Amino acid sequence: MTQQRSSRSVVDDPDRTPGRLAPAVQRTSLPDQIARHLIHQIIEGDLAAGTLLPTEADLAREFSVGKSAVREAVRIVSTKGLVEVVQGSGMRVTPRQRWNLFDPELVSAFGGSVISIIDLMEMRLAIEPSIAAQAADRATPEQIDQLQALVEESAAHLEDIEGIVRRDMDFHNVLAEAADNPLYPIVLGSVAELQIELRQKVVMTKLGRDHGIHHHLRIVEALRDGDAERAREQMVDHLKEVSEDLRLAVEGP
């Protein structure tokens, strides 16, 4: 698609097809705007895996910018694993399995399009029980007290939905820090935006809020006792109930 040179940027052109541009945060630089557009096309399937991107010259004409802006935009997209260099041919769109889904910017802007709630809960079940078990062996008394305080504050302000979501995030973040492995906070932090969305759905019902507080207390008790296996089991039970509460919140009883 080629368009006439215009003073309008790619993100606010009213002549473009609705939905083809990401509606999220506006950026200031042309390369960022172009990169965002290309990322959206790839995620939406307009540029399918295996597709060669247009040449720099073609993209420069399409977006009415210089080649240097296009070159920088493609570099941004490539750092997220969405395209790869094909020697002698240009840039090719990679399969979804090779995308860098831990890129915070990618998850924040497009997470709901590339990661489902099922994906998220499977990941949580795979790593958070181990985090809880390790925290039972490694948490400091101060960290355990901090976890206890977060649960008690949520129990005391049960109608404060926003506060409960925030404290729930804090609880799992402190737990990850207490496991004393620097990779855990990075992994959980990379999907923080999706975690917030999930928690907002779960805590909309009083039952979901009660369940969360109950399981968090059981986890803290296991940590105080230094019982790694019980901490693991409590986290498994917690996450399974989160999945059920989420189903009820979305589908109804």
N, C-alpha and C positions, 0 to 999 in steps of 0.2 A: 504494500500500500504506500503510495507516494502522495504527499500533499505539498501545497505551495508554501514557500517560506512565509512565516507569520510571526508576529510579536507574541502570540499566545504560547504558553508553555504546554508541554504534553499533558500535564495533569489537569488543565482546565479548559481543554478544547471542547466546546459544546457539540461539535460536529461528529465526535467519535461515538462509537456504539456504547450505549449505557451498559455498565457492568464490566466493561473491558479494562477499566482502570481501577486500581485499588483505591478505595475511598478513605484510606487511613491517613495518617499524619502527613501533612504537606512538608516537603523538604525544600531546602534553599538552593542547592546546586543542580545544574542540568544533569550531570552524570547520575546523581542519586534519583532524580525523577525518571530518567530513562531506565535505569536499573530496576526500579520498582515496577515500571510498566512491563519490562521483559519477564521479571519474576512472576508477575501476575499471569501473564500469558502462558508461562510454563506450567504453573500450578493448576490453572484452569484447563489445561490440555490444548490450548490454541497452538502451542508449540510442543508437539508430542516428543517423547523420548526418541532419540535417533535423528531428529530433525536438525539440519544444519541452519544456523542463524544466517540471516542475510549478511552480505558483506558490509564492511565499515562504510563504504561509500553509499550503499543502499540505505543503511540505517541513518546515516547522516542526512540524506535527502528526506527520509520519512519523518524524522524528528526536527528537521530544519535547524541542525546544529553542526558544529565542526567535528571532524574525525577524532580529535583528541577527546572530546566529551563522550563520544561513542566508545572509544577505546577504554576509557576509565569506567564507563558503565558496565561494559562486558567484564572487566576485571572484577568489579564488585560482585557481579552475578557468579563468576567462576569461583570466588572465594567461598561461596555458599554451597558449592558442589553441584550446581544445577546445569553447568555446561563444562565441556572439556575441549582441549585443543586436539584437533585432528590434523596431523601433519600434512601440509599441502592442500588442505580443504577448508580450514577455518575452525569454527566453534560448533560443537554438536551438543544438543540437549541430552543430559544423562538420565538414566532410569531413576525413579523415585528412591529406590533402595540406596542410591549413592548420594542423595541430598544430605546436607549437613543440618539435620533437624535439631541439633543442639545449638545452632546459631541463634542467639537471643533475639536478634532483629527479625529473623525469618519466622520464628515461633510467635513473637509478639504481633507481627503484622498479619501473618497468614496461617497461624497455628491451627485454627479450626478447619482449615481447608486441607491440611496435610496430616494432622494427627487427630484421631478420633478419641472420644472418651474411653472407649474400650482399649485402645492402644495405651492410653495414659494409665488406666487402672492395672493393665497387665504389667507395665513397667514398675508401678508402685508395689505390686505384689511380689515382683521379682527381687526388689532391692530393699524396701523399707523394713520387712521383718528382720533382715540381716543387720540393718542399721540399729534397730531396737535392741537386738541381742548384743551387738558390740557396745552399744551405749551402756548396757547393764554392767559390762566389765570395765568401762573406761570413763564413765561420767563422773565429774567432780560433784561434791555435795552442793556447791553453789549452782551448778547446772540443774541438778535435780530439784532444788528449791525453786529455781526459776520456772521449770516445767510445772511444778505444783501450783505456783502463783498464777500462771496463765490459765490453768484449768479452773481454779477457784474464782478468778475474776469473771470468766465466762459464765460459770454457774450462778454467780451473783447478779449478772446482767443478761439474763436469758433472752430478753426482747431486743437487745442491741445487736441486730443482725450484722451490721458492718463491723462492729467490734469483735464479734465472734469469729467472723471470717479472718480478720487480721490476726487475732490471737491463735487461731487454728494454724495459720501459716507460720506464725512465730514458733508454735509448739514443735512442728515438724522440722523447722530450721534449727532450733536449739538441739533437738534430738540428733539431727545429722551432725552438728558440730560436736556433740558429746561422744559420738562414735569415733571421733578423732582420726578421720580419714579425710584429707582435703578434697578428694574427688566427690564425695557425697554431696556437699553443699553446691558444688558446680553443676552436677547432674540435675538435682532438684531445682536449682535456680534457673536452669535453662528452660524449664516448662512452667515457670511461676505464673505466667499469665493464664495458662490453661488451668492450673491448679485453682486459681482464684475463681474462674468461671465455674468449675466443678463445685467448689465449696459453696458458692452463692446459691446454686440449685439445691444442694443437700440441706442447708440450714434454713431454707424457707419454711420448713415444717418444724413444729416443736419436737416431734419425734426424732427427726434428724439431728437437732441440736442436743437432745437428751442422750442419744446414742453416742455422739462424739465425746461428750463430757464423761460419760460412763467409761468408755474404752480408754480415754486419755488417763483417767484416774488409775485404772488397772495397770496401764503401762508404767506410770510413775511408781506405783507400789512395787512392781517387779524390779524396776531400777534401784529403788531403795534397798531391796533385799539382795541385790546383786545376782538375780536369777535370770540368766541370759535366755534360757529355753522358754521360761514363762513370758518374758518380754517379747520374744519372737512370736509365740502363740497368740498373745494378746493383740499384737499388730496385725497378724493374719485375720483374726476375728474382726478387728476394727475395719480393715479394708474391705472385707466381704460384706459387712453391714453397710459401709458407705456405698458400695455398688448397688445393694438392694434399695437403700434409701434414695439413691439417685434414680433408679428405675421407677420407683413410686412417684418421685417428684416430676418425672418427665411423662410417664404413661398414666399415672393414677392407679389406685388400688384395683 
